[in-house]
Amino acid sequence: MIVDRQGRRFRNLRISLTSACNYACTYCVPNGKRLVAAQDELSAEAMARGVAYLIEAAGIERLRITGGEPLVSPKLEAFMTAVGRMGLEDISLTTNGQLLAKKLPLLVNAGIRRLNVSLDTLDASAFRGIARGGDLATVLDGMSEASAAGMKIKVNMVPLRGQNLDQVMPLLDYCLERGYELRFIELMRMGHLANDSNAFLQQFVSLQQLLSLIGERYEYLQADAPVDATAVRYEIPGQGHFGVIANESVPFCRTCSRLRLSSTGWLHGCLSSSNRHYIGDLLDKPRHQALPALQRLLVKALGDKQEVAFSGGATVMKIIGG
């Protein structure tokens, strides 16, 4: 077991199945160009072997599949079939929902029971302006079908001043009515925003601003959450829950248990660090050779974590997933 001086260890692995995406969201891709798969992306078999090695070397318990957009990847079925046999406590997936209805049978058969769907507005015109791709009605229909199939759905919204702040309450009402849990995500100082304070501050919406807005309509209470949770969670009695991933307002670095693996084989121990550690060459080695080398890299990755709070980083979220 690899543990740092604050008692943190890696429990949660987020794996970017591909860097390709069928959207080009404004806060992720400033130049508006859709992302394509990297030429050196790992195969489904290599990525699954990476998960297996990380389970053994780091004690990974939970896996979240991300992208880019994982549902566009031709590796999806083979990868999910392989990791579904690994005995993980939980396997979930983050998607923009555009292909959700089409891929739903595959997800159900693979044992996925939890989905996070990225959705920033219920206004079709604003949706096209932010996502620069896709169709809102298709996403909403996919969520409805997934819910009917028994999946637990969380909706991820990035509130942006001047773009979708007027959608906070409509989206919250929509989720409460349908039993989805809405997660507001504070804008992060990453990628192109890391060194542009003006652009960041012009768009940033804080936890307190969100709670003030919600409090005009609803009474809410803070709810329990796991020790290493990223979200501050709230209950609206009798109606449901919502949460805020408030990495600026309420940093969660002290308890972070997350490790990220990119589609090209790089480990990232912290979003606020530009350090990364290549494991792609280890995935062709037998277990007895790969594990000792992997454990040495995991020590370095754990050492990359911030001790108190996220300070921003040049790492681009679109490459390593959420």
FENJO-V501363 format. One record per backbone hydrogen bond with DSSP energy under -0.5 kcal/mol. NH is the residue of the N-H (numbers start at 1). CO is the residue of the C=O. If there is no record, write none. Layout:
BEGIN
nh=NH co=CO
nh=NH co=CO
END
This chain:
BEGIN
nh=3 co=1
nh=4 co=8
nh=7 co=4
nh=11 co=9
nh=11 co=257
nh=12 co=257
nh=13 co=11
nh=13 co=62
nh=14 co=259
nh=15 co=13
nh=15 co=64
nh=16 co=14
nh=16 co=261
nh=17 co=15
nh=17 co=66
nh=21 co=35
nh=24 co=131
nh=26 co=130
nh=28 co=25
nh=29 co=25
nh=32 co=29
nh=35 co=23
nh=41 co=38
nh=42 co=263
nh=47 co=43
nh=48 co=44
nh=49 co=45
nh=50 co=46
nh=51 co=47
nh=52 co=48
nh=53 co=49
nh=54 co=50
nh=55 co=51
nh=56 co=52
nh=57 co=53
nh=58 co=54
nh=59 co=54
nh=59 co=55
nh=60 co=54
nh=61 co=11
nh=62 co=11
nh=63 co=90
nh=64 co=13
nh=65 co=92
nh=66 co=15
nh=66 co=64
nh=67 co=68
nh=68 co=20
nh=69 co=20
nh=70 co=68
nh=70 co=94
nh=72 co=69
nh=73 co=70
nh=76 co=73
nh=79 co=75
nh=80 co=76
nh=81 co=77
nh=82 co=78
nh=83 co=79
nh=84 co=80
nh=85 co=82
nh=86 co=83
nh=89 co=61
nh=90 co=61
nh=92 co=63
nh=93 co=114
nh=94 co=65
nh=95 co=116
nh=100 co=97
nh=103 co=99
nh=104 co=100
nh=107 co=103
nh=108 co=104
nh=109 co=105
nh=110 co=106
nh=111 co=108
nh=112 co=107
nh=113 co=91
nh=114 co=91
nh=115 co=152
nh=116 co=93
nh=117 co=115
nh=117 co=154
nh=118 co=95
nh=118 co=116
nh=119 co=117
nh=119 co=156
nh=124 co=122
nh=127 co=123
nh=128 co=124
nh=129 co=125
nh=130 co=126
nh=131 co=127
nh=132 co=128
nh=139 co=135
nh=140 co=136
nh=141 co=137
nh=142 co=138
nh=143 co=139
nh=144 co=140
nh=145 co=141
nh=146 co=142
nh=147 co=143
nh=148 co=144
nh=149 co=145
nh=150 co=147
nh=151 co=146
nh=152 co=113
nh=154 co=115
nh=155 co=181
nh=156 co=117
nh=156 co=154
nh=157 co=155
nh=157 co=183
nh=159 co=157
nh=161 co=203
nh=163 co=160
nh=164 co=160
nh=165 co=160
nh=167 co=164
nh=168 co=165
nh=171 co=167
nh=172 co=168
nh=173 co=169
nh=174 co=170
nh=175 co=171
nh=176 co=172
nh=177 co=173
nh=178 co=174
nh=179 co=175
nh=179 co=176
nh=180 co=175
nh=181 co=153
nh=182 co=180
nh=182 co=241
nh=183 co=155
nh=184 co=182
nh=184 co=243
nh=185 co=157
nh=186 co=184
nh=186 co=245
nh=190 co=188
nh=191 co=313
nh=191 co=315
nh=193 co=190
nh=194 co=191
nh=196 co=193
nh=200 co=196
nh=201 co=197
nh=202 co=198
nh=203 co=199
nh=203 co=200
nh=204 co=200
nh=210 co=206
nh=211 co=207
nh=212 co=208
nh=213 co=209
nh=214 co=210
nh=215 co=211
nh=216 co=212
nh=216 co=213
nh=217 co=214
nh=218 co=214
nh=221 co=235
nh=223 co=233
nh=229 co=226
nh=232 co=244
nh=233 co=231
nh=234 co=242
nh=235 co=221
nh=236 co=240
nh=237 co=235
nh=239 co=236
nh=240 co=236
nh=242 co=234
nh=243 co=182
nh=244 co=232
nh=245 co=184
nh=246 co=244
nh=247 co=245
nh=250 co=246
nh=253 co=308
nh=254 co=308
nh=255 co=252
nh=256 co=253
nh=259 co=12
nh=260 co=268
nh=261 co=14
nh=262 co=266
nh=263 co=319
nh=265 co=262
nh=267 co=277
nh=268 co=260
nh=273 co=270
nh=277 co=267
nh=279 co=265
nh=280 co=265
nh=282 co=279
nh=283 co=279
nh=283 co=280
nh=284 co=281
nh=285 co=282
nh=289 co=286
nh=290 co=286
nh=291 co=287
nh=293 co=289
nh=294 co=290
nh=295 co=291
nh=296 co=292
nh=297 co=293
nh=298 co=294
nh=299 co=295
nh=300 co=296
nh=301 co=297
nh=302 co=298
nh=303 co=299
nh=304 co=300
nh=304 co=301
nh=305 co=302
nh=310 co=247
nh=313 co=189
nh=317 co=315
nh=319 co=316
nh=320 co=316
nh=321 co=317
END
